[in-house]
Amino acid sequence: MKGIRQLAEHLAISIGTVSRALNGRPDVNEETRRRVLAAAEALGYVANQSGRSLRQGETKVIGLMIESSAEAVENADNFFLGVTSGLQHVFTRHKLDLLMLPCPSDEDPCEYLKRMVARRVVDAMIISNMQRVDRRVDLLSRARIPFIAVGRSLSAGNFPWIDLDFEGVAERAVERLVARGHRRIAITAPSSEVNLGYVFVESYRRALEQHGLPFDPSLVIRVKSSEQGGYQAAHELLLLEDRPTAVILIYELMAIGLYRRLMESGVLPGRDLAVIGFRDAPRARFLQPSLSCFRMSLYDLGVALGQMLLARMPAYREFYSEAGGNMIWPLELVAGESDAFQLTEA
Amino acid sequence: MKGIRQLAEHLAISIGTVSRALNGRPDVNEETRRRVLAAAEALGYVANQSGRSLRQGETKVIGLMIESSAEAVENADNFFLGVTSGLQHVFTRHKLDLLMLPCPSDEDPCEYLKRMVARRVVDAMIISNMQRVDRRVDLLSRARIPFIAVGRSLSAGNFPWIDLDFEGVAERAVERLVARGHRRIAITAPSSEVNLGYVFVESYRRALEQHGLPFDPSLVIRVKSSEQGGYQAAHELLLLEDRPTAVILIYELMAIGLYRRLMESGVLPGRDLAVIGFRDAPRARFLQPSLSCFRMSLYDLGVALGQMLLARMPAYREFYSEAGGNMIWPLELVAGESDAFQLTEA
């Protein structure tokens, strides 16, 4: 493995020029850059990134923390792979790279993050799966690591986040179902302490209130955010004494398990029960009857997250002065057949 | 943000002891370690990891390179999230962390890897999605970065890899179908240059030969490894003049799209067409009739990859002397209903 000195000697040009070429600086002509890179490859040169970090105090790497929990694995949540493309689109302009930090399922997310911060592999962080009380907000604030959260939290402090429009989804779903004659509308909610569960159920409660409908806690079905959770939700729903005529799902893949369980009992979505899903997922597009659900661009969300994060970093702030501090991300209704019937009173 | 000196002063113990406690060294008693970690958190201490890397020449981080391609995103391939748990199980013992390096879809994987190597964020690499000719093998070898590949490649050099048993899958699938009277057996293959496609088709060709069946290139249907690819495969299959009576899929999620397209034409898997899937996926479990497919433990594969990689790293070699250089990973047949019929000659 060769260092920069050997590389400069081999090319008979100055170390400074080699360094500027390797670092992609604009004050090196293209021909020289190509020569340097070709020689670097031929000689097996590896930049001493650690040295550079010490001098510049930065790694040029942004971390995205995800959970490698059993649930996430079982259900292949592609949410973050989708967001990744949008993030990379923004980061590439500044020669920043994105790394994903998968927190092991048996480790406390805050302890994990603490260790990753100590490793100093990243200049800034994107955190997700926000809990109702999330100690990571405090940890990153105190360590002065620029960060942005995908999701809100009750945790103290004014921190930057983008969250999906759970309020709007609950509101429009309830409105749509009420207009079709539904009065008993069930909802699914996550069984964990994730903050979005609280936001979604509260929004649903308020939407019912707006239409003069009572909030019945037995219609809030708490299950895992997975296909299996959807199966379980349908099972519980079918057992309810005064069975609801509609259900709103909080997680896209629940629809697959829910359809299956309903059909096993001869209950047809879109005829016997109105179903509205959450996010439009490629897999859910294969469902029949087609699922009414809400659509959003993961790529665009990634772009917005990337810009808002860079707006918090001194080196990039000037380029993103427009990026605000928080944002509710809109979703657009995609009408399907799963709720396309008018309820006639029995 | 406090440094180690302030931390030591605050606790009135030596910098050396604080350093050993923070680095998880065994020669510090548990009580002291707890005091140091508590103070580190309270004071917002962040270790100077970059400094440590320079001195120790290591980052204690292992990278897993994945592709954030449109195809991967669309289909939420959970393969690597599954493998991650097994890798982490091994790495945690040695206080190593795993980072995922998502290569942008519009970037050449070798150029991307070159940059990540230059960034020096990782001590070792796991690469995947091996191409028939894969320049990354050469790059990592020359840079002397320990690495392991998920998958084989024709690329020169003796490098460590673990690959799935595509030969065994093709052999057993063909054998099973032949025993049920099938003579015209189609196969799906990826439309890209990924090496596993070549291995799978070649294994299928040999398996046919063993049963005295001719190889008909029109029965090799090249599509994307996705649900949509499965839909497309069924479409092409239905258009074939001398329609095959069985099909073997190379990718687990293809089955979902394939089923859908077949059923649109009134062709029932397990009655009108025998279908054998590849890897058992949670989502495919919801298919009816149930899919005959092959099962493997992603977790166990992750453990094996982790051990084989550490066996290549001087600091950990002694613990993993048993780990070999290459391995074909077995898959176990799970018999379903999708091929459970005896073909009677028309």
Interface residues (C-beta under 8 A of the other chain):
Chain A: M1 L22 E41 G44 V46 A47 N48 Q49 S50 G51 S53 L54 T59 K60 V61 G63 S68 A70 A72 V73 E74 N75 A76 D77 N78 L81 G82 T84 S85 Q88 T92 D97 L98 L99 M100 L101 P102 P104 S105 K114 R115 M116 V117 A118 R119 R120 V121 L139 R142 A143 R144 E227 Q228 I256 G257 R260 A281 P282 R283 F286 L298
Chain B: M1 L22 E41 G44 V46 A47 N48 Q49 S50 G51 S53 L54 T59 K60 V61 G63 S68 A70 A72 V73 E74 N75 A76 D77 N78 L81 G82 T84 S85 Q88 T92 D97 L98 L99 M100 L101 P102 P104 S105 K114 R115 M116 V117 A118 R119 R120 V121 L139 R142 A143 R144 E227 Q228 I256 G257 R260 A281 P282 R283 F286 L298
